[in-house]
Amino acid sequence: MKVLAAGDHFVLNSLIAEAVRHDLAGSPPELTELTLPWPLEPFGRVAEVDEASDVEDALIEALDGVEVCVTQMAPFTERVLAASPSLRMIAVCRGGPVNVNTEAAKARGVKVCFAPGRNAAATAEFTVGLMLAALRSIPEAHNALTGKAGWDGTYYTYERSGLELEDTPVGLVGYGAVGSRVARVLCAFGAEVEVYDPYVRGDVHGMRAPTLDALLSRSRVVTLHARLTPETQGLIGARELALMPRGSVLVNAARGGLLETGALCDALDDGQLAAAALDTYEQEPPPPGSRLFDTPNLVLTPHLGGASRAVARKAAAIAAAEVARYVRGEPLAHCLT
C-alpha cells in the first residue's frame, strides 16, 4: 500500500511517518512525502474547500498511485479527487476535515477521517492565558516597560488595576472539548463559572445559563467556545456586547466568525468593554489597516491556540491509528464517509 504524508511545518512529515510506521510495524507501507507551506503561508479557501494550502497541482502529482493520504492542510477538492483514482482514504490531522470536499469523496468511495480533540488541552490553556493577559494588562505593561514609557506606576492605580478571576462571574459560550476544560480550570481559580450551550446535556462545571442573553448580562468575562456554523455566524454583535456589564472582558480563541469585528472595536472604543483578547479573526490574517490594530486594550495573537508540539504529535498519532484500522479492516473511529 502506498501512503502519502502531506504534512507541513507544524504537523511534520517526520511525525506522520514515525506514527504510521509504529502502528503498521508488521506491514510497513510505502511512504512518500509532500511538504505543504502552512503556516509559513496562510491557508485559505481553495476552490470549494476551506482552510487549505493552495497546492492542487502538486497534490495531484504526489497522489499518483496513492491509496491513503495523511494531511492537515491538503486541498481535497473535486478536481483533486477526480484526478486521484487510487485514493481510498484521507486522514486529516485536525478537528474537522474542512479542507476536504466530503460529498465528492463519498461519491468516489473515499473514506475521510479526522482527529477530534487533538488541540483541546492546548487551546484551553491558551484561552486562560489570553484571559489573564487581558484582565491584567500583561502585554501592554510589558510594552510600556521595554519602550519609551519605562516603569509606569499608573498600572498600579485603582483605575488601571484589572480584575481577578477569583469570585468573578465568567461566562462560557460553548461547552465542548475546549470549553469544558476551560471551565474546569476557571473553577480551580475560584471564578463563578456559568455555561451556555443548548446542545450539551448533563452536568457542567459551574452553573447553566438558560439563555445566551442571561449569560452575557451576568458575566464580567465572556469566553467563546462554540463551533462556527450558519447558526453561530456573527453570534456576538453590537446587541450582545451591550448586554454585558460595562467594563467587561471578552476572549475569543474559537473561530473569528463568531464575533463581529466592528462591533467589538466599537465596544472597546467607548469603554463598554474594558479589554478583549483574540486569537482568531473574521479574516485571517487581518488585512493591513484593520481597526483591530488601532483599537485600545486589545490583545492579539496569530491563531496560536493549538500551536503546541504535543498537538502536532497527537494529531499524527490519531491519524496513524485510523490508517492502521483501515489496513486491518477494522471499523474507523472518526470517519465522516
N, C-alpha and C positions, 0 to 999 in steps of 0.2 A: 504494500500500500504506500502511496506517495502522499506525504503531508507537507503543506506549505505553512511555514511560520512567517506570518506577515506582521511582525512586531513593529515597534517604533522606538523612540528614545526614552520611553518610560517603561512599558512592558517590553523588555528587551527580547530579541530573538534567542539569546542565550538562555534566558529564563524559561521561555516556551520549550526550547529543545531539551533542556535539562528535565523539565517536568514530564514531557511526553516520553522521553527515554526511560525515565524512572518508572512510570506507570505501565509501560509496554516493554519492560526489560526482557521478557521471554520471547517477544516477537517484534524487535525494533523496526520501525518503518523507515522508508527512505525519506529523509528530511531535506527540504530546500528552504531557502530564506529570501525574503524581500523586506527591506527596511523602509518604513514609511516616515515622512518628515515630521510628524507631530511629536512633541509640542513646539519644536523649533519653528514650524509653520503652523498657523492656526487651522483648526478644522472648520468646516462649513458645509453648506448644502451642495451635494454633487448629484446632478440630475434630480431624481425623485427621492433621494435619501438624505438624512440629516447627519450632522456631526461626523463628517468623514474627511479623509485626506483625498485631494483631487488627483488620483493616480490610476484612473480607469485603464489606460493603455498598458501601463507597467504591470498592473494586476492581472489583466487578461493574459499577458505574455507569461507571467510567473505561474499561472494556474494551468498551464498546458499539462495534461495528464494527471492533475492533482485530484485526489478523492476527498481529502479533508483539508480545510484551512483553519488555522487558529490565528485570530487577529483581534485588534481593538478598534482600528480606525479605517480598515479597508472598505472601499465603497462598493458594496454588492448591489449594484443597480440591475435593472432589467437587461441592460446591454452587457454587463459583465457576466451575468448568469447565463444569458443566451450563448455567449462565446466560450462557456466552460462546461462542455457536456459530460466530462468525467466527474465533476464535483457532486458529492453526495452529502456532505456535512460542513457546516460553518460553525465554529465555536468562537463566540465573541467574548472577549475578556472584559466585559463591562456589565453594569446592572441591567441594561436593556439594549437589544440589538437595533437601535435606531438607524444604524448605518447599513441595514440590510432591507431590501425590498422583500418582506416576508411573504407577500402574496405571490410574487413571481417565483420565490424559492419553493413555496409549497406546490405551485403548479408544475414544477420540474422535479418534484420528489426530493428536494434538498432539505435536510434537517437543519434547523437553526437553534443553537443552544446559546446560553448566556451565563453570566456569573453574578447572581444576585448576592447582595450583602458584602461584596468584596471590599468596599471602601467605607462601610458603615462606621467602624470604630474610628478610622482616621478623620472622617468628616465630622463626626460628633465631637471629637477632641478639638478640631479646628474651630468649630462653631463656638464652643465655650471660650476658646482663645480670642476670637473676634469679639465676643460679648464683653469679656474683661477689658480688651483693648479700647472698645468704645465707651464703656462705663467709666473707665479711669483715665481716659485721655493719654494712653501709653504712647502711641506713635507721635502724637502732637507734642508731648513733653520731651520725647527723645529728640525730635527735630529741633525744638527750641534750644535744648541744652547743647547740641552739637552745632548749632547755627549761630547766627548773629545775636540772638536774644540771650544766649548763655543761661546761667542759673536764674530761672524766673520764679520768684517766690509767690507770684499770684496763683500758681496752680494749687497752693495750699490754702487759699482763702475759701471761705464758706461758699461764695458764689460760684467758684470754679471747681469745687470738690465734686466728685462723682458719687454714684450710688454704689452700695454693696449689693451682692447677690443675697446675702443672708436677710431673711424677712421681707424680701422684695417680691411682689407679685410678678411672676414670669409666665407668659402665655406661649404655648407651643401650638402652631397651626400645622397639624400632621403628626402622626404617631407611628411611623413605620420603623424600619431598621435603624435609621439615624435618629429620628425624633425620640424614640423610646430610650435610646442610650443617653441623649442629652437630658431628658427628664430625670433619669436615674442620677446623673452627675449633679444636676441642679438641686435635687433633693438632698444630696450629701452636703452641698454648700449651705443648706438651710433656707433655700428660696421657697416661696409659696407658689408651687407649680400648678398650673391649670392647663388642660389639654382640650383642643377642639379637633376632632376627626370623626366625621359621621360614618366612616367605613370600618372603623375598628370597634370590635365588641370586647367585652370583658374588662378586667381591672386595668388601671393605668397608674403610673407613678404620679401622685398628686390627685387633683380633682378634675372632673369633667365639666366643660362648659356646654350649656345647652345649645348655644348658637355662636357663630363667629363674632357677631356684634357684641355679645355679652363678654366674650373673652377679651376683645380689644378694649372695651370700656373699663375693664378692671386691671389691665396689665401695664405695669411701668416698663417692662421689657417684653418685646414680642420677637420670637424667632420662627422662621418659616421652614417647614419640612414637608410640605405637600408635593405630590407629583405634579408635573406640568401636563395638563390635559385641556381640551377645549373649555371644560367647565371651570378650571382654575386659572386660565389665562387672565392676567390683569386682576387677580383676586384682591389685591391690596392697592387701592387707588386713593384719590383725594377724600372720598366719603369715609372710607375705612380708617385712614390716618387721622381724620378729625375726631373719630370716636375715642382715640387713645388719650389718656390723661396728658395734659400739656407738660412738656419736658421729658417725654418717654424716649425709649431707645428701641430701634428696630435692627434685626440681624437677618440677613438672607445669604445662606450658603447652600441653598437648594437649587432653584432654577430662576434665572433672571426674569423670565416671562411672568412669574407670579406677582411681580411688583411693577407698578407704573413709575418709570424713572422721573418723569416731570413732576408728578405729584410728590414723590419723595423729596426732590430738591426744593420744591415749594415749602414743604413742611419743615425742612431744616433751615431754610432761609428765614422763615417767620417765627421760628422758635417753637412750633408745635412739637417737633422732635428735638431733643437735646443733642442726640447723636445717632449715627447709624453705621453699620458695617456691612459691606457687600463683598462676596467672593464670586458672585455670578451676575450676569447682566443681560438685559434685553437683546443687546447686540454685542457679540464678543469677537474681537476686543472692542471696547467702546471707541467710537470714532474720534479722531482729533477734534478738539473744540467742544467735546461733550460737556454739558453743565456739571457732570459729576466731578470734573477736575477742578472746578472753581467753587464748589459748594462747601461751606464750613462744616466742621465736626463730622466728617465722613471718612471712615477707614475703608480703604480699597485694597483688595488683593486679587491677583490674576487667576482666579478659578483654581486655587491650590488645595481645596478641602480634601480631596482624595489623593494628594501627592505625597505618599509615604512609600518607602521601599517595601514595607510589608504588604501594601496594597498590590504592588506590581507582582510580588511573589505569590500572593493569594490568588490573583486573577489568573496567572499562568497555571497554577495548580488546579483550580476549579475547572478551567477549560481542558486541561490534560486529562483530568478524571473523566470528563464527558467523552473525550476521544477514546479512552480505554474501554468505556462501557459500549461505545459504538462498535469497536473492534471485536469485543467479546459477545456482541449480540444481546447485551443486557438493556433493560429499559433506561432511557436517559433521564437524568434528574431534573434538568432545567431546559426543556425543549418547547419551542413555540410551534414548530411544524413537523 
